[in-house]
Amino acid sequence: MLGLVATDLIDASASAVGRAGLNAESVLQCLVLRQQRGFSYEQLAFHLSDSVTYRTFTRLPDHLSPSRSCLQSTIRSITPEILERGHQVLTSSLVDTVIESLAKLRIESIVVVSNIAPPSGSQLLDDAVRVISRLLAKSKTKTGLKIRFADQRKASKSLAFRIFNAKKAPSLAATDTVADETMAAEILRGKQVFYNAADNRMALDGYLTCASCHLDGDSDGRVWDFTNRGEGLRNTRRLQGEGGTRDGNVHWTGNFDEIQDFENDIRNRFGGLGFMSNADFSATSDTLGVSKAGLSPDLDALSAYVESLDRTAANPYRDADGSMTAAAQAGEQLFDTLGCAGCHSGPTFTDGQRHDVGTIQASSGQGSGQPLAGVGFDTPSLLGLWFKAPYLHNGQASSLQAVLDSNEHGNTASLSQQERNQLEQFLLQIEGFVPVSRLQSRQSGQCIDVDAGELDNGADVREWACHNDANQRWIFERMSAGYFVLAAEHSGKCMDVADQSTAVGDNVAQWTCNGGDNQQWLPVLAKAGYFALKARHSGLCLGVSAQGSLEQQTCNGTAGQLWRQH
């Protein structure tokens, strides 16, 4: 049989140069596997690179993982005539060796819907115990090894019957289902896509889904070897607090510029059919090229869900009133002195760029198939560092102290142990846009305040010594394109530029929230956690007048226009 296959595979005109390819046996086994499992060539390539069982069945050498195009061209070179002759050889061999008499004919059957009840959970568990026990017993007999195990088949069967025939348990309590869904429809749909491995567009055979590594938007805490993807060892990043593409491209090497680019992983790594048409995917398969947005409602919903994961949990390292500890405030000064904000800048503490900061190791591999030296990795946001260990691209640092021990990364060699501890405390206590917070001026250290806690429209918004009353606490509500409306907690009214004026120097007051452009503010990255607030309607920045009231001003990046959540 192998000789027949080899006649189709061997090209007499080809020269015997280059590396060895697939042998005839591997090609034939790959063909059988593809036919038996119904794989596409792309799915076959994925499973051969991923499954030890399939590699063993197809006799693939350890170093060889054939690509989709290689499998397609090689398997298709076997002609129908050779396959028919091979079938004749096999049937003759079965008769000659008395394995089959061919007296019985096996016919393919079609599965149809029937009224047979599906197995219960207890039956499935009993089947699992029975099969495992049988295999262990057979292994013990065939190998002669001392395999110690307790045969629980009778006990399992008895327990399965008892569960199946048990009377219905009494009701302990009634729980209402969700009456009013608070999650936006598109975000809810995206969350369903994120978790649904049963959808064959997401994965083959319920193999995996986004939540397999990012349950609840968190991390599985593992470091994966992605060498076969043109990368290296990669630490699973947490999605919580990242806001999708809020800070730029995603992944450690910034190889996806939109969440919809995960269509590539879904098709090439998950074995899924994909959420886009093949034509659209072919035109947008470059993850840094033509956008996939708008080509699949489900991918757009998935993006909306991931983008919605823009908040971190309350920080357990801060003081009870939510302020930074004295050690963290000292660490903040060190952060500025060391120039950490050169890369970790703005309200999310990242410049969204790649840098080589001396953390590349042999296990780091490459970045999208290219050398990492001099290019490095994406600058991660520092928000929520307290729950993001281990750190760095390959998890090489188990703690922030281990990160600070790297002299090349952050110029920390000159720090004493006390200073390292202070810097660590600052890093652990960094927060991003929390739902409700004070806004503190970099220039004066005072906070944005609704004058005297007034409730009326038109009440003046000004600077005042920071306290924690509701007229200094502002509710951040995300709008579109990164803009927010800021509502005073005591009145529920929004920070508003009067009469939608676009003139420099016009007053900012509180007014009934209406979502207008003159009530929407864009945080613009500065450094050390500070940001400017730019009005959507005018492009002018929130600043402080000579009298201490807030007004819109020409943006200039000075301390009087910089704010931070406090």
C-alpha positions, -999 to +999 in steps of 0.1 A: +000+000+000+028+024+009+046+016-023+015+026-043+012+059-024+049+066-029+044+064-067+022+095-066+043+113-041+077+109-057+085+134-085+112+119-107+122+153-121+129+167-086+164+169-073+172+153-039+181+185-021+165+204+009+152+190+041+133+158+044+095+160+041+066+138+049+071+101+042+045+080+025+033+064+057+027+098+073+009+112+043-014+081+042-022+084+079-029+121+075-053+114+047-071+087+068-073+111+098-087+139+077-113+117+062-123+100+095-126+133+114-139+155+086-111+181+091-104+209+068-067+212+059-064+242+082-080+222+111-058+192+103-026+214+105-038+228+138-045+194+154-012+179+142+007+207+159-014+206+190-023+169+197+003+143+208-023+115+200-028+127+164+010+131+159+016+095+171-012+082+148+003+099+118+039+089+126+051+125+125+087+132+136+090+154+167+105+183+147+079+184+119+046+202+120+033+204+084+015+236+074-020+237+058-005+243+023+020+214+027-008+190+038-031+201+010-006+198-018+008+165-006-025+147+002-041+159-030-012+144-051-026+109-043-049+101-072-082+083-069-068+054-090-041+048-064-066+049-036-088+024-053-059+000-060-049+005-023-084-005-012-081-037-033-048-045-018-061-041+017-093-062+012-072-090-004-048-088+026-077-091+051-090-122+033-055-138+031-048-133+068-083-144+078-089-111+096-121-107+075-140-132+055-159-104+036-191-125+042-207-096+059-211-062+043-208-031+065-230-002+055-227+035+066-258+046+085-273+080+088-280+094+123-316+106+127-335+122+156-351+096+179-369+096+212-341+079+231-334+099+263-299+114+266-277+099+293-280+114+328-250+128+346-248+098+369-248+074+340-220+093+323-199+091+356-206+054+359-195+049+323-163+068+330-155+047+360-163+015+342-141+023+311-112+035+332-113+004+354-114-019+324-084-002+308-064-004+341-072-040+344-062-048+308-030-028+312-021-048+344-027-081+326-008-072+294+022-054+309+026-074+341+032-042+360+020-038+396-008-013+389-026-007+422-062+005+419-095-001+436-121-015+412-151+007+419-174-005+391-200-022+413-200+007+437-203+032+409-232+014+393-250+011+426-245+048+432-257+057+397-290+038+403-295+054+437-291+089+422-313+081+392-341+067+414-338+092+442-369+112+450-370+148+441-353+169+468-375+194+486-373+230+475-352+250+499-357+285+484-369+303+453-346+327+435-359+352+411-342+354+377-329+386+363-358+409+355-339+439+343-306+433+325-282+461+333-256+451+307-261+468+272-274+443+246-243+443+225-220+438+254-242+410+268-241+393+233-203+397+233-200+381+267-221+351+254-197+348+224-167+350+248-179+320+268-196+298+242-173+269+231-203+250+218-205+273+188-185+256+160-176+291+147-156+296+179-139+262+182-138+227+169-155+200+191-161+225+220-124+226+223-119+260+239-131+296+239-118+330+251-129+322+287-106+292+287-077+315+295-096+346+306-125+334+329-144+365+341-118+386+321-091+374+345-059+353+337-054+316+340-021+324+357-001+304+332+028+310+309+023+295+275+048+284+248+037+302+216+069+295+197+049+279+169+031+313+165+063+332+159+065+343+195+079+325+226+070+320+263+041+344+270+024+353+303-014+354+301-025+390+306-055+399+326-083+417+306-098+434+337-089+471+337-074+469+302-104+483+283-095+462+252-076+484+228-079+515+250-041+517+254-032+506+218-025+473+202-030+441+222-007+412+231+029+415+244+042+423+209+012+444+199+003+422+169-035+428+170-048+463+165-084+455+172-102+428+192-119+416+160-084+403+150-090+373+173-108+359+143-073+348+132-068+328+164-103+314+163-097+300+128-060+291+130-056+280+166-091+271+180-101+251+150-133+272+146-151+280+114-149+317+122-174+345+125-167+362+092-172+351+056-142+334+041-140+363+015-140+390+042-114+371+063-091+367+033-093+404+026-085+413+063-063+385+075-034+408+082-040+417+118-023+451+114-039+458+080-075+464+068-099+465+097-124+437+105-147+460+124-182+460+110-179+427+091-194+405+118-220+415+144-208+388+167-171+399+165-181+435+170-201+424+201-171+404+214-150+436+210-176+456+228-175+432+258-137+431+260-136+469+257-161+471+286-136+455+309-121+488+318-122+489+356-102+472+384-115+462+418-111+484+448-074+486+459-067+468+491-034+484+497-047+520+501-058+537+533-093+532+545-104+565+530-091+555+496-060+577+497-024+565+491-003+556+521+027+578+531+050+551+517+032+551+484+034+589+481+071+587+487+073+560+460+054+583+436+082+608+439+107+581+431+086+571+401+089+606+387+126+610+396+136+577+379+118+587+347+094+557+348+067+580+333+088+580+301+070+548+292+044+544+319+026+577+312-009+591+313-039+580+334-034+543+324+004+544+329+014+533+294+025+549+262+011+521+241+045+515+225+071+487+224+104+490+242+135+468+248+141+474+285+165+445+291+140+418+300+145+396+268+156+361+276+164+330+255+128+318+261+114+351+249+116+339+213+105+364+187+078+389+181+055+381+152+084+361+137+108+389+140+138+395+163+130+412+196+163+429+202+160+467+200+122+464+197+111+446+228+076+443+242+044+464+245+044+487+276+018+472+300-006+494+319+003+496+356-033+498+367-042+470+390-007+457+394-017+444+429-036+414+413-015+409+381+014+387+393+035+371+378+050+400+359+067+407+325+061+390+292+072+355+302+063+357+339+100+359+349+092+381+379+071+365+406+068+398+425+072+436+420+104+434+441+117+410+415+109+435+387+127+462+406+158+440+410+163+443+372+188+472+370+183+475+332+146+480+336+138+512+354+173+523+366+166+510+401+202+501+410+207+533+429+177+527+452+181+516+488+159+488+501+136+513+518+132+532+485+124+500+467+097+492+492+083+527+488+083+524+450+066+490+453+039+504+475+032+532+449+030+506+421+006+484+442-016+514+449-020+528+414-056+531+403-072+540+370-106+555+363-127+544+392-165+549+390-165+577+416-136+598+427-122+633+435-102+652+409-071+668+422-051+696+405-014+690+399-008+728+403-025+734+436-032+700+451-068+712+456-099+693+443-127+702+419-157+713+440-193+724+434-194+757+454-210+753+488-226+720+478-253+738+458-279+717+440-291+743+414-283+745+377-255+770+371-238+764+404-201+774+401-175+746+398-141+756+413-110+745+432-112+739+470-092+722+497-098+685+493-123+667+516-144+637+510-179+652+508-202+643+479-198+678+462-162+668+455-169+633+443-175+629+406-191+600+389-174+589+356-198+577+330-181+565+298-195+578+265-181+571+230-146+575+217-130+576+251-151+606+264-168+608+298-195+628+314-186+638+350-216+640+374-214+655+409-224+628+434-243+652+456-266+667+429-264+642+400-257+671+377-229+672+351-199+694+346-210+717+317-196+745+296-223+771+297-244+776+265-221+752+245-197+782+242-165+776+223-148+808+236-117+806+256-123+816+293-160+807+294-172+794+327-178+757+337-207+750+360-230+721+370-261+715+349-287+688+344-271+659+325-281+657+289-252+639+272-244+669+250-209+674+236-204+704+260-207+679+289-183+653+275-146+653+285-117+634+270-088+624+294-056+632+275-025+614+287+001+634+305+025+618+330+027+603+365-011+595+365-022+631+356-043+639+325-059+669+309-097+670+303-106+682+268-142+694+260-157+675+231-175+704+216-147+730+217-114+711+219-105+734+248-091+721+281-104+723+317-084+748+336-084+772+366-091+809+363-073+835+384-103+836+408-102+798+413-132+790+392-130+764+364-131+775+328-122+762+294-088+772+281-065+767+252-047+734+259-011+739+269-002+710+291+007+731+322+001+720+357-031+741+360-048+720+334-036+686+348-058+664+371-058+630+387-083+609+404-077+611+441 
